Amino acid sequence: MVAITDKEFKQLTEYIKVNYGIHLKEEKLMLLTGRLQKVLQQEGFNNFTDYYHHILNDQTGQAVVTLVDKITTNHTFFMREADHFYFFRDRVLPFLANTVQDKDLRIWCAASSTGEEPYTLAMVIDEFFGKDKVFWDTKLLATDISSQVLDIAKKGIYSNEKIAPLPKHWKTNYFKKHDNENSVLIDKIRNEVIYRKFNLMDTTLPFKKKFYTIFCRNVMIYFDYKTKIELVNRLYHHMEYGGYLFIGHSESLTKEFTKFKYIMPAIYRKE
């Protein structure tokens, strides 16, 4: 196993924090080195200094892609924090249905991981609008910094165990058998989600229109205070008035640094 020095750990974690907002404290040293061992072996590096310089000098960008895929935690599942989806169905969608004049819902899943969150929202939307859905632009934007998880999400293939928490009629109406152990989303739902690679640390968000709903859940727990403030302010700026922000239940926003109004745990609104 290739050991990492304090200097190397500081160099690597500072690079990760500056470029991706992820704050890895000293207690994450073993986690970081463990996740990168195979990369160093495959690339033939005997120390983390050479690996660090490889990341800085790699013109292809593949070294950074690999690093991001290794350090990010993509733990998610269908109906995670289910009360959010019920609130979205019972409060947000009726509000949007009655107020959005151009019939463009403009919903963004800012850390989509392997797709369970945006696909759940797509199924909620499909069921809510029913036959009237044809009159609306219901496509969702789903972004993540990891190319690996985006590739998984685009396929829309999930184990039968993973889709078990979903309502029975959803599993019947929105999935078809892929093989004995997996199911695949039907095109009607899979095509509702537009996947893009995006780094939340980018100071300029490349979106022409503002959003009515942003899901940015279980991301800011990895950010330090300053990074969190800056991100929330950008999200606020890119949201329409009356729009909703959903964050993770282990996260919170304080009045001292955000204009978002608290609605209920992990749900905020721009008013």
C-alpha positions as CSV (number, residue, x, y, z in Angstrom):
1,M,0.0,0.0,0.0
2,V,1.3,3.4,-1.0
3,A,1.4,5.7,2.1
4,I,0.6,9.4,2.0
5,T,2.6,12.1,3.8
6,D,1.0,15.0,5.6
7,K,2.2,17.3,2.8
8,E,0.7,15.1,0.1
9,F,-2.6,14.8,1.9
10,K,-2.8,18.6,2.3
11,Q,-1.9,19.2,-1.4
12,L,-4.5,16.7,-2.6
13,T,-7.3,17.8,-0.3
14,E,-6.7,21.5,-1.0
15,Y,-7.0,20.8,-4.7
16,I,-10.2,18.8,-4.2
17,K,-11.7,21.6,-2.0
18,V,-10.8,24.5,-4.3
19,N,-12.1,22.7,-7.5
20,Y,-15.0,20.7,-6.2
21,G,-15.9,22.1,-2.8
22,I,-15.5,18.8,-1.0
23,H,-13.8,19.4,2.4
24,L,-11.9,16.3,3.4
25,K,-10.7,16.5,7.0
26,E,-7.8,14.7,8.5
27,E,-9.9,11.8,9.7
28,K,-10.6,11.1,6.0
29,L,-6.9,10.3,5.3
30,M,-7.3,6.6,5.3
31,L,-10.5,6.8,3.3
32,L,-8.8,8.9,0.6
33,T,-5.7,6.8,0.4
34,G,-7.7,3.6,0.3
35,R,-9.9,4.8,-2.6
36,L,-6.9,5.9,-4.6
37,Q,-4.7,2.8,-4.1
38,K,-5.9,1.0,-7.2
39,V,-5.5,4.2,-9.3
40,L,-1.8,4.6,-8.2
41,Q,-1.1,0.9,-9.0
42,Q,-2.7,1.0,-12.4
43,E,-0.9,4.2,-13.4
44,G,2.4,3.0,-11.9
45,F,2.9,5.8,-9.3
46,N,5.0,5.0,-6.2
47,N,3.9,8.1,-4.3
48,F,1.1,10.6,-4.1
49,T,3.4,13.5,-5.1
50,D,3.8,12.1,-8.6
51,Y,0.1,11.3,-8.8
52,Y,-0.8,14.9,-7.7
53,H,1.5,16.3,-10.5
54,H,-0.1,13.9,-13.0
55,I,-3.5,15.4,-12.1
56,L,-2.3,18.9,-12.6
57,N,-0.5,18.2,-15.9
58,D,-2.9,15.7,-17.6
59,Q,-4.1,17.4,-20.8
60,T,-6.8,14.8,-21.5
61,G,-8.7,15.6,-18.3
62,Q,-9.2,11.8,-17.6
63,A,-7.1,12.0,-14.4
64,V,-9.4,14.5,-12.8
65,V,-12.5,12.5,-13.9
66,T,-11.0,9.4,-12.2
67,L,-10.2,11.3,-9.1
68,V,-13.7,12.7,-8.8
69,D,-15.3,9.3,-9.3
70,K,-13.2,7.9,-6.6
71,I,-13.7,10.6,-3.9
72,T,-17.4,11.2,-4.3
73,T,-19.9,9.2,-2.3
74,N,-23.0,8.3,-4.3
75,H,-25.3,6.7,-1.8
76,T,-28.8,7.1,-2.9
77,F,-32.0,5.1,-3.4
78,F,-35.6,5.5,-4.7
79,M,-37.9,7.5,-2.4
80,R,-35.0,8.6,-0.2
81,E,-36.4,11.1,2.3
82,A,-39.9,10.3,1.0
83,D,-41.7,13.2,2.6
84,H,-39.9,15.5,0.1
85,F,-41.6,13.7,-2.8
86,Y,-45.0,13.9,-1.1
87,F,-44.5,17.6,-0.5
88,F,-43.4,18.1,-4.1
89,R,-46.6,16.2,-5.3
90,D,-49.1,17.9,-2.9
91,R,-47.7,21.4,-2.6
92,V,-45.2,22.3,-5.3
93,L,-46.8,20.8,-8.4
94,P,-50.3,22.3,-7.7
95,F,-48.7,25.7,-7.2
96,L,-46.7,25.4,-10.4
97,A,-49.7,24.1,-12.3
98,N,-51.7,27.2,-11.3
99,T,-49.0,29.8,-11.7
100,V,-46.5,28.9,-14.4
101,Q,-47.7,30.7,-17.5
102,D,-45.3,29.3,-20.1
103,K,-46.0,25.7,-18.8
104,D,-42.2,25.1,-18.4
105,L,-41.6,23.5,-15.0
106,R,-37.9,24.0,-14.9
107,I,-36.7,21.5,-12.3
108,W,-33.1,20.8,-11.5
109,C,-31.6,17.9,-9.6
110,A,-28.2,19.3,-8.7
111,A,-26.6,16.1,-7.5
112,S,-28.4,13.4,-9.3
113,S,-26.0,10.5,-8.6
114,T,-27.2,7.3,-10.3
115,G,-30.6,8.7,-11.2
116,E,-33.0,7.5,-8.5
117,E,-33.9,11.0,-7.4
118,P,-34.7,12.6,-10.9
119,Y,-36.5,9.5,-12.1
120,T,-38.7,9.5,-8.9
121,L,-39.6,13.1,-9.7
122,A,-40.4,12.2,-13.3
123,M,-42.8,9.5,-12.2
124,V,-44.5,11.9,-9.7
125,I,-44.9,14.5,-12.4
126,D,-46.3,12.0,-14.9
127,E,-48.8,10.7,-12.4
128,F,-49.8,14.3,-11.3
129,F,-50.5,15.7,-14.8
130,G,-51.8,12.6,-16.4
131,K,-53.3,13.3,-19.9
132,D,-52.6,17.1,-19.4
133,K,-48.8,16.4,-19.4
134,V,-48.6,16.9,-23.2
135,F,-49.3,20.6,-22.7
136,W,-46.3,21.0,-20.3
137,D,-42.5,21.0,-20.7
138,T,-41.8,18.5,-17.8
139,K,-38.3,17.6,-18.6
140,L,-35.9,17.7,-15.6
141,L,-32.2,18.7,-15.6
142,A,-30.1,16.3,-13.6
143,T,-26.4,17.1,-13.0
144,D,-23.5,15.5,-11.2
145,I,-19.7,15.9,-11.2
146,S,-19.1,12.2,-11.6
147,S,-19.1,10.8,-15.2
148,Q,-19.4,7.3,-13.8
149,V,-22.7,7.8,-12.0
150,L,-24.2,9.8,-14.9
151,D,-23.5,6.8,-17.2
152,I,-25.3,4.5,-14.9
153,A,-28.2,7.0,-14.6
154,K,-28.7,7.3,-18.3
155,K,-29.2,3.6,-18.7
156,G,-32.1,3.6,-16.2
157,I,-31.4,0.0,-15.2
158,Y,-31.9,-0.9,-11.5
159,S,-32.0,-4.1,-9.5
160,N,-35.5,-5.4,-8.5
161,E,-34.3,-4.9,-4.9
162,K,-33.6,-1.2,-5.6
163,I,-37.0,-0.5,-7.0
164,A,-38.8,-2.4,-4.2
165,P,-39.6,0.8,-2.2
166,L,-41.6,2.2,-5.1
167,P,-45.4,2.0,-5.3
168,K,-46.6,-1.2,-6.9
169,H,-48.4,0.5,-9.8
170,W,-45.2,2.5,-10.5
171,K,-43.2,-0.7,-10.9
172,T,-45.9,-2.0,-13.2
173,N,-46.5,1.1,-15.3
174,Y,-42.9,2.6,-15.5
175,F,-40.6,-0.4,-15.5
176,K,-40.2,-3.4,-17.7
177,K,-38.1,-6.5,-17.2
178,H,-34.5,-6.3,-18.2
179,D,-33.3,-9.7,-16.9
180,N,-34.0,-12.0,-14.0
181,E,-32.6,-9.6,-11.4
182,N,-33.0,-6.1,-13.0
183,S,-35.7,-3.8,-14.4
184,V,-35.4,-0.9,-16.8
185,L,-37.4,2.3,-16.9
186,I,-39.6,2.8,-19.9
187,D,-38.5,5.4,-22.4
188,K,-41.4,7.6,-21.4
189,I,-39.8,8.3,-18.1
190,R,-36.1,7.9,-19.0
191,N,-36.4,10.5,-21.7
192,E,-37.9,13.0,-19.2
193,V,-34.5,13.5,-17.6
194,I,-31.6,15.4,-19.3
195,Y,-28.3,14.5,-17.8
196,R,-25.3,16.8,-17.8
197,K,-22.0,16.8,-16.1
198,F,-21.7,19.9,-13.9
199,N,-19.5,21.1,-11.0
200,L,-21.5,23.0,-8.4
201,M,-18.3,25.0,-7.6
202,D,-18.6,26.8,-11.0
203,T,-19.3,30.4,-10.1
204,T,-21.3,30.9,-13.3
205,L,-24.3,28.7,-13.8
206,P,-24.8,28.1,-17.5
207,F,-28.6,28.2,-17.4
208,K,-30.7,30.7,-19.5
209,K,-33.8,30.5,-17.3
210,K,-34.3,30.3,-13.6
211,F,-35.7,27.3,-11.9
212,Y,-38.9,26.7,-10.0
213,T,-37.6,23.8,-8.1
214,I,-34.1,22.7,-7.1
215,F,-33.2,19.5,-5.4
216,C,-29.7,19.8,-3.9
217,R,-29.8,17.1,-1.3
218,N,-27.0,15.6,0.8
219,V,-24.3,17.6,-1.0
220,M,-23.5,20.5,1.3
221,I,-22.6,18.1,4.2
222,Y,-19.3,17.8,2.4
223,F,-18.7,21.5,2.1
224,D,-17.2,24.0,4.6
225,Y,-19.2,27.0,5.8
226,K,-17.9,29.5,3.2
227,T,-18.5,27.1,0.3
228,K,-22.0,26.3,1.5
229,I,-22.9,30.0,1.7
230,E,-21.6,30.7,-1.8
231,L,-23.5,27.8,-3.3
232,V,-26.8,28.7,-1.6
233,N,-26.5,32.3,-2.8
234,R,-26.0,31.1,-6.4
235,L,-29.0,28.7,-6.1
236,Y,-31.1,31.6,-4.7
237,H,-30.1,33.8,-7.6
238,H,-31.0,31.1,-10.2
239,M,-34.4,30.4,-8.8
240,E,-37.7,32.1,-9.6
241,Y,-39.7,33.8,-6.9
242,G,-42.0,31.3,-5.3
243,G,-39.6,28.5,-6.1
244,Y,-38.7,25.7,-3.7
245,L,-35.2,24.4,-2.6
246,F,-34.9,20.9,-1.2
247,I,-31.8,20.0,0.8
248,G,-30.9,16.9,2.8
249,H,-32.4,16.3,6.2
250,S,-28.9,16.3,7.7
251,E,-28.4,19.8,6.3
252,S,-29.8,23.1,7.3
253,L,-29.7,26.8,6.3
254,T,-29.6,29.6,8.8
255,K,-31.2,33.1,8.5
256,E,-27.8,34.6,8.9
257,F,-26.6,33.6,5.5
258,T,-29.6,33.0,3.2
259,K,-32.6,34.8,2.0
260,F,-34.5,31.5,1.5
261,K,-37.5,31.2,3.8
262,Y,-37.8,28.1,6.0
263,I,-40.9,26.1,5.2
264,M,-40.3,22.8,7.0
265,P,-37.3,20.6,7.7
266,A,-35.0,20.6,4.6
267,I,-37.4,22.6,2.5
268,Y,-37.0,26.3,1.8
269,R,-38.6,28.9,-0.5
270,K,-37.7,32.0,-2.4
271,E,-40.2,34.7,-1.5
